[in-house]
Amino acid sequence: NEMAVLNREDLERREHDTLSHYAAFSDETLGRDKKSLLDGSRTEYQRDRDRILHCKAFRRLSHKTQVFLAPLGDHYRTRLTHTLEVAQISRTIARALALNEDLTEAIALGHDLGHTPFGHTGEDALSGCIATYLGKDVGDKHEYYKHNEQSLRVAEILEYGGKGLNLTHEVRDGILCHTGATRAKTFEGKIVATADRIAYVNHDIDDAIRAGIISEGDLPYSAHEVLGSHHAARITTLINDMVHESDRIGDIQMSAPVWDAMMELREYLFHNVYLHPEILGELSKATGIVEALFSYFIEHTDQVPLECREIAQAHPSSATFNDPICTAVVDYIAGMTDRYARNIYTELFIPRSW
């Protein structure tokens, strides 16, 4: 018996035969900024998934912080494992709703490509640095550097020496709109935005319990009552509720009680984990590293890699008010892993032993 070989056209027909009318069909994509020949064996969204998976920025996520800086244990999440968990949760929901899994996975894999070293602390620090450099009021700490916008910049411009990944419109929209007030245009993109929260709320609790900062019994009773009393139960409840509620209303949404319970856990994390003195002490050090590196490279722009400078000159970022020098420094620092940032800081500011 010969094996069945499916080409791109077969896969596209299968989408139309099996997916919901709410799905984004790969042969109906709004396309790419730069035209390219179609692949013989992969749909357009499958190609996007593969381009993201093989890019340098994706690999660097393995050494970028989720919550805990440089954890000694092998089982704490990194930005990469967070991304993989978001992809798994997103695909499970998309599959249950007969939406496009390939599009969902591509958006999920690309949504955090622009995250700085040291997690959201690095993001806040870099945003403050940009504001100070431009002589602006720091104001909202997220105003000048937004990781979703940088993720899109990585995909559109920074990868492949300024050529970018040339992703489809739907994947780029999903990456940009996975956080913030604007929702993605596709149902698949909306799934990733909520799956991102499902993932980090649950795995940050798991990591905090592993670190001994909280215990399962410390979590709000009301959240236990609605979502379940352990990690797997909570994720199962959140996914199932999102599937059933989305199917009921014809949009991507959770029921109010389940959403409120998840937000209660998120609030608990902010007060009891993210702002815990042990974590804040380490995060203040990370802020100092980012600020020192920014100040140094603004004054010594010639030491920023030439590729960063050339790309910034050709494509300055609107986040830096189109200032090529600031853009080059921001792109360089944002792309650093935690350990690379620490090593550069040590090389620049810590005296060497004789």
C-alpha positions in Angstrom: 0.0 0.0 0.0 1.3 3.4 -0.9 1.2 6.2 1.6 -1.1 9.1 1.0 0.7 12.2 0.0 -1.0 15.5 0.7 0.0 18.6 -1.2 -0.8 22.2 -0.3 -4.1 22.2 -2.3 -5.2 19.0 -0.5 -4.6 20.7 2.9 -6.4 23.8 1.8 -9.4 21.7 0.7 -9.3 19.9 4.0 -9.6 23.2 5.8 -12.7 24.1 3.9 -14.2 20.6 4.5 -13.5 20.4 8.2 -13.2 23.9 9.7 -15.9 26.2 11.0 -17.0 29.1 8.9 -15.5 31.3 11.6 -12.0 30.0 10.8 -9.3 31.8 8.9 -8.7 29.7 5.8 -5.1 29.7 4.6 -6.0 30.1 0.9 -7.9 33.3 1.8 -5.1 35.0 3.6 -4.6 38.7 3.0 -1.1 37.7 2.1 2.5 39.0 2.7 4.1 42.4 2.2 6.6 40.8 -0.2 5.2 38.3 -2.6 6.7 34.8 -2.6 5.9 31.6 -4.4 3.5 29.3 -2.7 5.0 26.1 -1.1 4.1 22.8 -2.7 3.4 20.9 0.6 2.6 23.5 3.2 -0.2 26.1 3.6 0.7 29.7 4.1 0.1 29.6 7.9 2.2 26.4 8.2 5.1 28.2 6.5 4.7 31.1 9.0 4.8 28.7 11.9 8.0 27.1 10.6 9.7 30.5 9.8 9.1 31.6 13.4 10.2 28.3 14.9 13.5 28.4 13.0 14.4 32.1 13.6 17.1 33.3 16.0 14.7 35.3 18.2 12.7 32.2 19.0 15.8 30.3 20.1 16.8 33.2 22.4 13.6 32.8 24.3 15.1 29.8 26.1 17.4 32.1 28.1 14.9 34.9 28.8 13.2 35.3 32.1 9.5 34.5 32.7 9.3 35.5 36.4 12.3 34.0 38.3 15.7 35.4 37.3 18.4 32.8 36.6 16.6 30.0 38.5 18.8 27.3 39.8 16.1 24.6 39.5 15.6 22.9 36.1 11.9 23.1 36.2 11.1 26.8 36.3 9.6 28.4 33.2 11.5 30.5 30.8 10.0 32.7 28.1 10.4 29.8 25.7 8.5 27.2 27.8 5.8 29.9 28.4 5.5 30.3 24.6 5.2 26.5 24.1 2.5 26.3 26.8 0.6 29.1 25.2 0.8 27.3 21.8 -0.5 24.0 23.4 -3.4 25.7 25.1 -4.2 27.8 22.0 -4.2 24.7 19.7 -6.4 22.8 22.1 -9.0 25.5 22.0 -8.8 26.1 18.3 -9.2 22.4 17.6 -12.3 22.1 19.8 -13.8 25.1 18.0 -12.9 23.8 14.5 -10.7 26.9 13.9 -7.3 27.0 12.1 -4.7 25.3 14.4 -1.8 26.3 12.1 -2.6 30.0 12.3 -3.2 29.8 16.0 0.1 28.0 16.6 2.0 30.5 14.4 0.7 33.5 16.4 1.4 31.7 19.7 4.9 30.9 18.8 5.6 34.5 17.7 3.8 36.4 20.3 6.8 37.0 22.6 9.7 37.3 20.2 10.2 40.9 21.2 10.4 40.3 25.0 13.4 41.9 26.7 15.8 40.1 29.0 14.6 39.9 32.6 10.9 39.7 31.7 8.5 42.6 32.2 11.0 44.2 34.5 13.4 44.6 31.6 10.5 45.9 29.5 9.6 48.6 32.1 13.3 49.5 32.5 13.8 49.9 28.8 10.6 52.0 28.4 11.9 54.3 31.1 15.3 54.6 29.5 13.7 55.6 26.2 11.5 58.3 27.9 14.5 59.7 29.7 16.7 59.8 26.5 13.9 61.6 24.6 13.3 64.0 27.5 9.8 62.8 27.9 7.8 62.2 31.1 8.1 58.5 31.9 4.4 58.4 32.7 2.9 55.0 31.9 5.9 52.7 32.2 4.6 50.7 29.2 4.3 53.7 27.0 7.6 53.7 25.1 8.5 50.0 24.9 5.8 47.4 24.2 6.9 43.9 23.7 4.0 43.1 21.3 5.1 45.9 19.0 8.7 44.8 19.3 7.7 41.2 18.5 6.1 42.5 15.3 9.3 44.5 14.6 11.4 41.4 15.1 9.2 39.5 12.6 8.8 42.2 10.0 12.3 43.8 10.1 15.0 42.5 12.5 15.3 38.8 11.5 17.5 37.8 8.6 19.6 40.9 8.7 16.8 43.3 8.1 14.8 41.2 5.7 12.3 40.0 8.3 10.3 36.8 8.2 7.7 38.1 5.7 4.7 36.7 7.6 1.1 36.8 6.5 -1.1 39.6 7.6 -3.1 37.4 9.9 -0.1 36.2 11.9 1.3 39.7 12.2 -2.1 41.0 13.4 -2.3 38.2 16.0 1.2 38.9 17.3 0.5 42.7 17.6 -2.9 42.3 19.2 -2.1 39.5 21.7 -2.1 42.2 24.5 -3.5 45.6 24.8 -7.0 47.1 24.1 -7.2 46.1 20.4 -8.4 42.6 19.7 -7.1 40.5 16.8 -9.1 40.4 13.7 -9.2 36.6 13.6 -10.7 34.2 16.1 -7.4 32.4 16.1 -5.6 35.6 17.2 -8.2 36.2 19.9 -7.6 32.7 21.3 -3.9 33.3 21.7 -4.5 36.6 23.6 -6.6 34.7 26.2 -4.4 31.5 26.2 -1.5 33.8 27.1 -3.2 34.7 30.3 -4.4 31.2 31.0 -0.8 30.0 30.6 1.1 32.6 32.7 -1.5 32.8 35.6 -1.3 29.0 36.0 2.4 28.4 35.5 3.5 31.4 37.5 1.5 29.9 40.4 3.2 26.6 39.9 6.6 28.2 39.8 5.9 30.3 42.9 4.8 27.1 44.8 8.0 25.4 43.6 10.0 28.3 44.9 8.3 28.2 48.3 6.9 31.7 48.0 3.3 30.5 48.3 1.5 27.3 48.8 -1.6 25.9 47.1 -3.6 26.5 50.2 -2.8 30.2 50.1 -4.7 30.8 46.9 -8.1 32.5 47.2 -10.9 30.0 48.2 -13.3 31.5 45.7 -10.9 30.7 42.8 -10.4 27.2 44.1 -14.1 26.8 44.2 -14.7 27.9 40.6 -11.5 26.7 38.9 -10.3 23.7 40.9 -7.8 23.0 43.6 -4.7 22.1 41.5 -2.8 23.1 38.4 -4.2 20.7 35.9 -7.8 21.2 37.1 -7.5 24.9 36.7 -6.2 24.7 33.1 -8.9 22.2 32.2 -11.7 24.3 33.6 -10.4 27.5 31.9 -10.0 25.7 28.5 -13.4 23.9 28.6 -15.2 27.1 29.7 -13.7 29.1 26.9 -14.6 26.5 24.4 -18.2 26.2 25.5 -18.8 29.9 26.0 -17.2 30.8 22.7 -19.4 28.3 21.0 -22.5 29.6 22.7 -22.0 33.3 21.9 -20.1 33.1 18.5 -17.0 34.9 19.7 -13.9 34.1 21.7 -14.8 34.6 25.4 -15.0 33.0 28.8 -18.0 33.0 31.0 -18.0 35.8 33.6 -17.6 33.6 36.7 -14.6 31.8 35.3 -13.0 34.9 33.8 -13.4 36.7 37.2 -11.9 33.7 39.0 -8.8 33.8 36.7 -8.5 37.6 37.2 -8.7 37.1 41.0 -5.7 34.7 40.7 -3.9 37.2 38.5 -4.5 39.9 41.1 -3.3 37.5 43.8 0.0 36.9 41.9 0.7 40.6 41.6 0.4 41.2 45.3 1.9 38.0 46.6 4.4 36.8 44.0 5.4 39.5 41.5 5.8 42.1 44.3 7.3 39.7 46.8 10.4 41.2 48.5 12.7 38.4 47.4 11.7 38.8 43.8 11.6 42.6 43.9 15.2 42.6 45.2 16.4 40.6 42.3 14.3 42.6 39.8 15.8 45.9 41.0 19.2 44.5 40.1 17.9 43.6 36.6 16.6 47.2 36.2 20.0 48.5 37.0 21.6 46.3 34.4 19.3 47.4 31.7 19.6 51.1 32.6 23.4 50.8 32.7 23.6 49.1 29.4 21.3 51.6 27.7 23.3 54.6 29.0 26.6 53.0 28.0 25.5 52.1 24.4 23.9 55.5 23.9 27.2 57.1 24.6 29.2 54.4 22.7 26.9 53.7 19.7 29.9 52.5 17.7 30.0 49.4 20.0 26.4 48.4 19.1 26.7 45.7 16.4 26.9 47.2 12.9 23.8 45.2 11.7 21.7 46.8 14.5 22.9 50.3 13.5 22.3 49.7 9.8 18.8 48.4 10.3 17.9 51.2 12.7 19.1 53.8 10.2 16.9 52.2 7.5 14.0 51.4 9.7 13.9 53.6 12.9 11.2 52.6 15.4 8.2 54.8 16.0 8.5 53.8 19.7 11.7 55.9 19.8 10.1 58.7 17.8 12.1 57.4 14.8 15.5 58.2 16.4 18.0 55.8 14.7 20.5 55.9 17.6 17.9 55.1 20.3 16.4 52.5 18.0 19.7 50.7 17.5 20.3 50.5 21.2 16.8 49.4 22.0 16.9 46.7 19.4 20.3 45.5 20.7 19.3 45.3 24.3 15.8 43.9 23.7 17.3 41.0 21.8 19.7 40.1 24.6 19.1 37.0 26.7 19.4 37.3 30.5 22.9 35.7 30.5 24.2 37.8 27.6 23.0 41.0 29.3 24.7 39.9 32.5 27.9 39.0 30.7 28.1 42.3 28.8 27.4 44.2 32.1 30.1 42.3 33.8 32.6 43.0 31.0 31.8 46.7 31.0 31.4 47.5 34.7 32.9 44.8 36.9 36.8 44.9 37.3 38.5 41.8 36.1 40.6 39.8 38.5 44.4 39.9 38.0 
